Amino acid sequence: MTGPTLASPHLNPNVLGLPPSATLAINERSDELIAQGRKVFKLGLGQSPFPVPKPVVEALRRAAPEKDYLPVRGLRPLREEVTEFLHRRHGIERARRQVLVGPGSKELIFMTQLAYAGELLVPSPSWVSYAPQARIIGRRVTWLPTSLEDDWKLLPQTLDDYCSANPGLPRLLILNYPNNPTGVNCTNPELAALAEVARRHGLLVISDEIYADLDHRGRTASIAHHYPEGTVVSTGLSKWCGAGGWRLGLFSFPEELEWLCGAMAAIASETFTSVSAPIQHAAIEAFRGSPEIERYLEHCRAILRVLGSHSANVLREAGCRLPNVDGAFYLFPDFGALAPRLEERGVHDSQGLAEQLLQDTGVATLPGSVFGRPASEPTLRLSYVNFDGAGALAAASAGEPVDEAFIRRHCPDTVEAIRRMAEWAAG
């Protein structure tokens, strides 16, 4: 007599057929091709090329002996520094108690969707993981349309029209700026107009500001300035501090959303307990800031500004359409004007576009479809970070002017990848 078997999968229906995150999958595939001897330009994964600032690394070294469990909401001095950081850098007024520390902002966004019983609203395009997280939990997802003519930004009228059609329902809106995948930032007037709609319909808003300190000219804007009572601000160390692998994210809540912060803290207590003690202690140094860290950020922004502008211009000259880049390290070119040429090569959708580009040129990107765009639309996201960030940062710190000559010397693989993309598109 045989007993029950686990040979057949007994999976939650919400995860049946769920693929790995597209950004992580393209990185692993790129590494496999490199191991086979292929030359691959890794423009798929959005990982900062720059090293963690030295004062923060030294703080982690000093904190290595810290071994005790920390409070579920996070180390008190860290929460205080984050609150001061948001006030000093971004003009956001919050209380220390209303900060929740998690193992990456990605996990905190997932926990929000788990705790809040509402429909998820995301602009199309948006980061690849918002919608799959909602699917795992069983939430409804609505992609709100945007257009290239509006720089892929969500318009207040679009948001209002959708919410007005089915009023009174609980909804979570996630806004990310500077944006992944487009590299476009929002202005304060634009966010004020969205805030007016969000308040009128009682939306919960996550303002995903993980790239806020990588606006290429150091500008700041937040919907929390205009809708403070309904906005959760998300930040962390992964992008501006180059510490993606440290896995530390933070949410800042208004007093009005203490009920949500408390519920998420309860979930945290039953799942990850608390974030790594040494990482939290070291993060205090990062958020406290210093002249050295400010110089680090100035150089990072300058390098990304010149490289992003150069890359966008080269692709435009080849016939791609894309908005001006404001921040982060992404471009989202539209190859629609080149569609007849692409169809001659058998390319009919964004997935095929990314695959053919990789096979023909070795440039790894992501199809626009994984960011919520129609599969038939020939869009791609590329992350222009395939260069030695430590070397480029050292050169900028030594006084080298950050210009076209600089990026050709210190970011040659990225420059070459963009050149190959442009020649392939134009050819």
WOUR-V247997 format. One line per field, one symbol per residue. ss: DSSP state (H for helix, E for strand, - for the rest). phi: phi as a letter, one per 40 degrees, with the letter a starting at -180 (. if undefined). A space follows every 50 residues. Layout:
BEGIN
ss: ???
phi: ???
END
This chain:
BEGIN
ss: ---------------------HHHHHHHHHHHHHH-----EE-------- ---HHHHHHHHHH------------HHHHHHHHHHHHHHH-----HHHEE EE--HHHHHHHHHHH---EEEEEE----HHHHHHHHH---EEEEE--HHH -----HHHHHHHHHH-----EEEEEE-----------HHHHHHHHHHHHH ---EEEEE---HHHE-------HHH--HHHEEEEEE-------HHH--EE EE--HHHHHHHHHHHHHHH-------HHHHHHHHHHHH--HHHHHHHHHH HHHHHHHHHHHHHHHHH---E-----E--EE--E-HHHHHHHHH-----H HHHHHHHHHHH-EE-EEHHHH-------EEEEE-----HHHHHHHHH--- ---HHHHHHH-HHHHHHHHHHHHHHH-
phi: .bcdbbcccbbddcbcgcccddcccccccdccccccgccbccbcccbdcc ccddcccccccccdccbccbddchcddcccccccdccccbgbcacdccbb cbchcdcccccccccbcaccbbcbcadccdcdcccdcgccbbcccbaccb fgcccdcccccccccbcgccabbbbbadcbbcgcbbcccccccccccccc bgccbbccbcbdcbccbgcbaacccbbccbbccbaibcbcbgbdccfbba bbbcdcbdccdccccccdcbbcgacdcdcccccdccccgadccccdcdcd cccccccccdcccccccchcbacccbafabbbcbcdcbddcccccgcbac ccccccccccbgccbbccccbgcddcccbbbbbcbcaccccccccccchc ccadcccccbbcccccccccdcccccc
END
